[in-house]
């Protein structure tokens, strides 16, 4: 079992690092899109109120 565990760990560690950076990247995109959507709705409300 120990012989099988070592390659699995060495293969899983880069994947975990990659998935963590991917999640951070995805979170940044969601924040940017949400912020742009809020700004767009805010501008749209100003235009409609005038």
Secondary structure as GFF3:
##gff-version 3
##sequence-region A 1 50
A	DSSP	alpha_helix	2	49	.	.	.	ID=ss1
###
